[in-house]
Amino acid sequence: MNRRRIIVIGVALWVVAAGASPALAQTTWRNYSCGDGSQFLAGFFQYDKRAHLQIDGKGMTLNKRLWLGGSRYSGRGVTLTINKNGTRLKHGKRPVTACEIN
């Protein structure tokens, strides 16, 4: 590898690392406990409209859905609803349950 290529790659890696740092700082992680005993961790990123969940030992990404009453995310059998009345989780065939931030 010639010297110019090494410098270009090094600068590119530095730019990527510098650009990623503010994005990581703008992440909101919330730990929830629900009425049915389930618990999950939800991550919300500043420039990403999706919700990133860790539930039942599995990571998943829920897409934001059109909903007028707050925020609604769903995917892979999970629906997370967040509005002024609280947070609700529908997971698989389980009934909808109310959740609170720990």
C-alpha positions in Angstrom: 0.0 0.0 0.0 1.4 3.4 -0.9 1.7 6.2 1.6 -1.1 8.3 0.0 -3.6 5.5 0.3 -2.8 5.0 4.0 -3.3 8.7 4.7 -6.6 8.8 2.8 -7.9 5.7 4.7 -6.7 7.1 8.0 -8.4 10.4 7.4 -11.6 8.6 6.4 -11.6 6.5 9.6 -11.0 9.7 11.7 -14.0 11.5 10.0 -16.2 8.5 10.6 -15.2 8.2 14.3 -15.6 12.0 14.8 -19.0 11.9 13.2 -20.2 9.0 15.2 -19.4 10.4 18.6 -22.1 13.1 18.7 -24.7 10.6 17.4 -23.9 8.3 20.3 -24.2 11.1 22.7 -27.7 11.9 21.4 -29.0 8.4 22.3 -31.8 7.9 24.8 -32.0 4.5 26.5 -34.9 3.7 28.7 -35.4 0.6 30.9 -39.1 -0.4 31.2 -41.0 -2.8 33.6 -44.5 -3.9 32.6 -47.6 -4.9 34.5 -47.3 -8.5 33.3 -43.8 -8.9 34.6 -42.0 -8.4 31.4 -39.0 -6.0 31.1 -37.3 -4.4 28.1 -34.7 -1.9 27.2 -35.6 0.7 24.5 -33.2 2.9 22.6 -34.1 6.0 20.7 -31.6 7.7 18.4 -31.7 11.4 17.4 -31.6 10.8 13.6 -33.4 7.4 13.5 -37.2 7.2 13.6 -37.1 3.6 14.8 -37.1 2.2 18.3 -34.4 -0.3 19.2 -35.6 -2.9 21.7 -33.9 -5.6 23.8 -36.7 -7.9 24.9 -36.6 -11.6 25.9 -32.9 -11.6 25.3 -33.3 -10.6 21.7 -32.5 -7.3 20.0 -35.1 -6.0 17.5 -35.8 -2.8 15.6 -39.4 -1.5 15.5 -40.4 0.9 12.7 -42.4 4.0 13.6 -46.0 3.8 12.4 -48.4 6.6 11.6 -50.5 7.2 14.7 -52.1 10.5 15.9 -52.1 9.7 19.6 -48.4 9.8 20.3 -45.7 7.4 19.1 -46.3 3.9 17.9 -43.6 1.4 16.9 -44.2 -2.1 15.6 -42.4 -5.1 14.0 -41.8 -8.8 14.5 -44.9 -9.3 16.6 -44.2 -6.4 19.0 -46.0 -3.1 19.2 -44.8 -0.3 21.5 -47.1 2.7 22.1 -46.0 5.8 23.9 -48.3 8.7 24.6 -49.3 11.2 27.3 -51.4 8.5 29.0 -48.4 6.1 29.4 -46.5 3.4 27.6 -48.1 0.1 26.4 -46.6 -3.0 25.0 -48.2 -5.8 22.9 -45.8 -8.7 22.7 -46.6 -11.8 20.6 -49.9 -13.3 21.7 -49.8 -11.7 25.2 -52.4 -9.1 26.0 -51.5 -5.4 25.9 -49.8 -4.3 29.2 -48.9 -1.0 30.7 -45.2 -0.3 31.3 -43.3 2.2 33.3 -39.7 3.6 33.1 -37.5 2.3 35.8 
